[in-house]
Amino acid sequence: MHFDILTLFPQMLAGPLEASILSRAQQKGLVSVALHDIRDYATGRHHVTDDAPYGGGGGMIMKPEPIFAAVEHVVAGAQGVPVVLLSPQGRLFTQAIAAELTKHAGLVLVCGRYEGVDERVRQHLATDEISVGDYVLTGGELAALVIVDAVTRLLPGVLGDPGAVCDDSHANGLLEGPHYTRPATFRGWDVPEVLRSGDHGAVARWRREQALRRTFDRRSDLLAVADLTLADREFLARLAEEAG
């Protein structure tokens, strides 16, 4: 899968892309990432990429010409490549959207800055608009990294354990339960006995119930859309009784 990231600050992205899983995925040829400086597509002596808003007001607006030129150069006639504008006004990024984006061979991620981008970019160039949360960042670069990371780890061969993504928080509609490793006792706190029992069926039940309990306690809203079995619903009913 290939990612093209359009930004005014490519230096913000280089470091994270060269470390950990993202770096290994690129080395293995599973993903590729190209950084494009929007200033390179601005005309004029000073390569200006922003201007004051029509109608007055604070802040500067990213001009449409360099963004259109950059995207059109990057896609170069390719058909069906999503052009994603990173914006706090976009649809809220979720694990389901990350999985949706893996279906594409490539993505173009446009990082907004300042007070925002000219509305014509949103209306006539972007095919999607995504927000990573209900808060405002200084630019779309960090949001672009979030999307690249979340999408990349879902691609086959990226993670050492192919089944790991199935147990992640939000992968199946629930939060992930607790994990433990050695030592079995640390400062008087013991690893639950069931995890040391060797009974794989009991361990699986315990993990499912812990995921349900954690979701019930922390994000009960997720339970309304989670894929729940009859046993899950009975366990949740017991939790509700305990909670009074």
C-alpha atoms as one frame of an Amber mdcrd trajectory, in Angstrom:
protein
   0.000   0.000   0.000   1.257   3.485  -0.806   0.689   6.705   1.131   1.284
  10.184  -0.305   1.306  12.844   2.407   1.022  16.500   1.375   2.256  18.901
   4.029   3.988  22.219   4.670   6.203  20.533   7.266   7.546  17.188   5.974
  10.206  17.231   8.685   7.483  16.556  11.262   6.775  13.189   9.658  10.169
  11.803   8.725  11.266  10.640  12.179   8.217   8.545  13.142   8.103   6.942
   9.709  11.672   5.706  10.182  11.045   3.857  13.448   9.375   0.712  14.773
   6.626  -1.079  12.836   6.244   1.626  10.181   9.930   1.375   9.341   9.879
  -2.430   9.200   6.760  -2.436   7.029   8.523  -0.198   4.521  11.686  -2.288
   4.599   9.613  -5.404   3.872   7.938  -3.670   0.938   4.482  -3.901   2.477
   3.954  -0.136   2.482   5.625   2.901   0.976   5.311   6.532   2.032   6.150
   9.638   0.019   6.266  13.088   1.603   5.417  16.070  -0.584   6.110  19.671
   0.408   3.137  21.747  -0.703   5.436  24.784  -1.029   7.124  23.073  -3.977
   3.878  23.473  -5.911   3.321  27.152  -5.114   4.042  29.665  -7.855   5.757
  32.999  -7.529   9.100  34.029  -6.150   8.221  33.386  -2.513   6.136  30.215
  -2.955   3.303  31.598  -0.859   0.855  28.927   0.304  -1.527  30.952   2.496
  -3.420  34.226   2.418  -5.833  36.311   4.483  -9.473  35.187   4.485 -12.083
  36.963   2.413 -14.469  38.786   4.690 -11.840  39.400   7.331 -11.162  37.508
  10.529  -8.140  36.069  12.277  -5.717  33.513  10.939  -4.566  32.612   7.465
  -6.102  30.239   4.929  -4.175  27.733   2.828  -4.496  28.687  -0.836  -6.162
  26.242  -3.249  -3.682  26.455  -6.144  -0.681  24.704  -4.532  -2.861  21.961
  -3.023  -4.637  21.231  -6.300  -1.307  21.224  -8.161   0.291  18.892  -5.617
  -2.560  16.399  -5.630  -2.871  16.403  -9.415   0.861  15.768  -9.735   0.822
  12.974  -7.187  -2.146  11.062  -8.596  -0.982  11.700 -12.197  -4.052  10.263
 -13.849  -4.498   7.328 -11.465  -8.137   6.429 -11.008  -9.952   5.994  -7.717
  -7.201   7.112  -5.337  -8.886   8.600  -2.239  -7.811  12.147  -1.426  -8.294
  12.539   2.323  -8.336  15.969   3.897  -7.322  15.866   7.571  -9.701  18.210
   9.330 -11.492  18.509  12.708 -14.697  18.775  10.668 -14.299  15.339   9.071
 -15.863  12.012   9.980 -14.446  10.649  13.207 -11.649   8.133  12.595 -12.370
   4.659  13.957 -10.970   1.155  13.700 -13.690   0.389  11.167 -12.568   3.297
   8.971  -8.950   2.119   9.262 -10.056  -1.294   7.990 -12.041   0.393   5.206
  -8.976   2.309   4.043  -6.889  -0.875   3.741  -9.012  -1.806   0.723  -7.265
   0.873  -1.351  -3.899   0.450  -3.040  -3.000   4.017  -2.112  -4.122   7.066
  -0.175  -3.392  10.764  -0.531  -3.430  12.545   2.830  -3.661  16.343   2.757
  -2.516  18.073   5.955  -4.333  21.300   6.690  -2.692  24.183   8.586  -3.393
  27.596  10.066  -7.103  28.513  10.101  -7.851  25.856   7.495  -7.871  25.276
   3.754  -9.793  27.109   1.047 -13.285  25.603   0.877 -12.806  24.713  -2.787
 -10.269  22.072  -1.743 -12.925  20.428   0.401 -15.662  20.751  -2.218 -13.851
  19.888  -5.426 -10.630  18.000  -4.612 -10.957  15.961  -1.432 -12.950  12.742
  -1.723 -12.993  12.186   2.027 -12.514  14.227   5.165 -11.326  12.636   8.407
 -10.865  13.852  11.968  -8.864  11.888  14.548 -10.817  13.342  17.454 -12.963
  16.103  18.800 -10.106  18.500  19.401  -7.980  20.817  17.278  -4.324  20.262
  16.375  -1.966  22.855  14.920  -1.972  20.907  11.668  -2.879  17.631  10.019
   0.580  16.054  10.235   0.006  14.189  13.482  -3.408  13.077  12.234  -1.790
  11.750   9.052   0.656   9.710  11.148  -2.222   8.280  13.171  -3.974   7.135
  10.003  -0.823   5.686   8.428  -0.035   3.787  11.616  -3.566   2.483  12.195
  -3.991   1.384   8.576  -0.513  -0.105   8.196  -0.780  -2.425  11.193  -3.918
  -3.978   9.679  -2.148  -4.986   6.471  -1.224  -8.681   6.117   2.355  -9.425
   7.144   2.974  -6.201   9.052   2.562  -7.608  12.567   4.389 -10.706  13.751
   1.169 -12.262  15.054  -1.498 -12.150  12.304  -4.246 -12.615  14.889  -3.117
  -9.754  17.104  -5.288  -7.143  15.399  -8.400  -9.226  16.057  -7.990  -8.801
  19.817  -7.181  -5.087  19.814  -9.455  -2.609  21.521 -12.241  -1.605  19.097
 -11.386  -4.404  16.645 -14.456  -6.401  17.684 -16.440  -3.563  19.210 -15.042
  -4.006  22.726 -12.143  -2.611  24.699  -9.305  -5.060  25.202  -8.965  -6.673
  28.602  -5.887  -6.617  30.875  -2.560  -8.282  30.065   0.131  -9.688  32.364
   3.666 -11.007  31.959   6.464 -12.232  34.268   7.034 -12.028  37.176   3.972
 -13.852  38.500   4.146 -11.751  41.666   5.288  -8.122  41.693   5.244  -6.065
  44.896   2.626  -8.371  46.306   0.339  -8.156  43.250  -0.319 -11.532  41.639
  -1.137 -12.474  38.068  -4.662 -13.982  38.025  -4.476 -17.713  38.639  -6.550
 -18.554  35.554  -3.814 -17.170  33.287  -1.320 -19.593  34.829  -3.661 -22.577
  34.795  -2.882 -23.872  31.316  -6.615 -24.225  30.668  -6.983 -22.493  27.315
 -10.766 -22.566  27.393 -10.865 -20.946  30.826  -8.325 -18.340  29.708 -10.414
 -17.486  26.633 -13.569 -17.102  28.751 -11.730 -14.960  31.305 -10.344 -12.669
  28.600 -13.740 -12.263  26.969 -15.366 -11.448  30.294 -12.618  -8.983  31.175
 -13.097  -7.243  27.825 -16.822  -7.033  28.490 -16.245  -5.758  32.025 -13.761
  -3.113  30.909 -16.072  -1.934  28.133 -19.023  -1.871  30.534 -17.027   0.201
  33.038 -15.300   2.601  30.646 -17.182   2.764  27.329 -20.640   1.325  27.821
 -21.760   3.164  24.675 -19.812   0.643  22.595 -21.968  -2.228  23.821 -24.947
  -0.927  21.864 -23.257  -1.849  18.560 -20.884  -4.643  19.632 -21.342  -8.181
  18.306 -22.488  -9.945  21.491 -23.338 -13.586  22.123 -26.051 -14.805  24.478
 -23.350 -15.618  27.039 -21.996 -12.072  26.675 -25.415 -10.590  27.329 -25.937
 -12.776  30.383 -22.580 -11.712  31.778 -23.391  -8.044  31.147 -26.720  -8.476
  32.905 -24.839  -9.758  35.967 -22.528  -6.756  35.801 -25.519  -4.433  35.672
 -26.993  -6.143  38.748 -23.674  -5.763  40.593 -23.576  -2.073  39.686 -27.043
  -1.652  41.174
